Amino acid sequence: MAAPRKILVLDLGMQSLRMAEFSKTPEGGLRLLRGARREFLVDPALDTSRPEQIGIAVQEILKQWKLKSGEAVCVFPSHTVFTRVVPLDVPGGAAGNVDAIVRFEAHQNIPFPLEEVVWDYVTMGETGTGAVNVVFVAVKSDLLEAIAQAVSSSGLSIVSITVSILALYDAFRYAGIADSEAPTLLLDIGSRTTNMVIASPGSFFSRSIPSGGLAVSLAIAKDIHADLEEAERLKIARGSVGLGPGFEPPADPVEANLARVTRHSLLKTQADISRSLSYYRSTLGGKEPSGILLTGGMASMPYLSEFIQEKLQKPVGFWNIELETDKQSGGFSPSKETADFVEANPNNLGELVGGALELFPERRTLINLLPPSVLRKQNFARRLPYLATAAAVVIITLSAWYLFADYATKVTIQKIEEITQQSKQADAVTEKFRALQKKQDEIRKTSGELLKVVLLREAYPKIIAELAAKVPERFLWITDVQPAVEASSKNPVRNGGEKGGENSVKAVIVKGLYLDNPRQASVIDDFVTSLQSSELFVVEEKEMTKVITQRGSPSGEYWAYPFTLRIPLRTPIPNLP
């Protein structure tokens, strides 16, 4: 039985990199195999060196885990990614042509030239007003390429890139919280940003507030006149959130001052959260969240949950994701390492779980933020088996053709000798066939002439009889009947003069005289009219003027006047020999 697929998830935070390895359980869940964390330099001025720090951290972890390669999902932090939820009025709603409108709206909503970023979008249900929730995501191409290069240089193959907000949302759904009709507000308070995610069936809202743990550290450093690293250590070791009037501050003066500064710094973050909730309810028609769940690096700070509950007046809890872990898997014992990792990140596994849902494509938000260099590698890797197969086929084909050509040459020489002998025999047979063909042509010509005479012997008596039956009893008689000779009928008769061919007689010329009578030439019209019911002739009422080609005008000098008719035959007859 094949081993379950494993995936490495890299949470590229501002102050730390966390890597975790996951696999699928037989029951269709996630299993955390192991995890590791590496701290970065806190100073924002060193952001330009972040790709190099990421590369070093990844190589250290892979060396510790004794891994040389693997598939990786990168989760980008919110401060490196532009994310915006935009309600768009699309004809037909989410089922309409969203893509056509998004292409235009991207220019309006992404505050960078599109050629400088890698961007994508995803639809997240509809608002209460019927607008489609479209989440735009964009990352600067140079930053994306630098980080992808740092990760790939360590031996990992990047299969997907997502952002922290979408990873949190996917983990939210995986935990079943987003299935509740009453939406829950997820607050992910990180180092540089505070991510808000509100989700319920058919509804989604998110916002990244540019304030978090780093703002608190900066405020502490400014207040105590210390460097950022020292302020960060003090915040982690002795920091808390002041509970405000009516509560006793910590007895230690240093801790009391840290609590005061932290509370004052977080008031701005709280105000931004309140404004975002107001926008979500009033503009997007969202429902009031029933509660708040805290996650992120700042979530474990003492009294932070009490501060949020005091300001937002909603029940506050912590988001803990229960994951299955192995005692022995893949040749290593991750129990202590995994337990230490989970203990060090008590409320901060959402991004890692969301990235690990790459193992369950149907349960994750599909978004494409892969840089062009990675896409080219993936496309080449997908084509490589086909290219190798094609090369093998070409080599095998050339070898087969060589063997076939050698064999065919020998067979060809043998067959040429046989064919030469058979050709001589065939030439003799061909001469006999030619003689028979010549005789056949002569017989066909003679039979055609005979058939023609037979047809003529029957045709003209019928014509004479039909004319005699249709001619009026008085004042008109016929003096001559002859075939109407066409120009094409002068050609030699071919194939025995086929019936209806171009050498056929298609009409007859009837000449005669009509007697000077009270109705004069009208007797000719009566004759032609009677021919309309004939089975041999085709005389249509509208064509009567074409049938009568000559009509002598009575002048009183003669006792009879000539007329000529050209009467079409219903069935052409052979021409006279």
ABEGO torsion letter per residue (X at the ends): XBBBBBBBBBBBBAABBBBBBBBBBAAGBBBBABBBBBBBBABAAAAAAAAAAAAAAAAAAAAAAGBABEBBBBBBBAAABBBBBBBBBBBGEAABBAAAAAAAAAAAABABBAAABBBBBBBBEBBAAGBBBBBBBBBBAAAAAAAAAAAAAAGBBBABBBBAAAAAAAAAAAAGAAABABBBBBBBBBAABBBBBBBBBGBBBBBBBBBBAAAAAAAAAAAAGBBAAAAAAAAAAABBBBAEBGBBBBABAAAAAAAAAAAAAAAAAAAAAAAAAAAAAAAAGBBBBABBBBBEAAAABBGAAAAAAAAAGBBBBBBBBBBBBBABBGGBBAAAAAAAAAAABAAAAAAAAAAAAAABAAABBBBBABBAAAAAAAAAAAAAAAAAAAAAAAAAAAAAAAAAAAAAAAAAAAAAAAAAAAAAAAAAAAAAAAAAAAAAAAAAAAAAAAAAAAAAAAAAAAAAAAAAAABBABGBBBABBBBBBBAAAABBBBGGGBBGBAABBABBBBBBBBBBBAAEAAAAAAAAAAAAABAABBBBAAAAAAABABBBBBAGABABBBBBBBBBBABBBBBBX
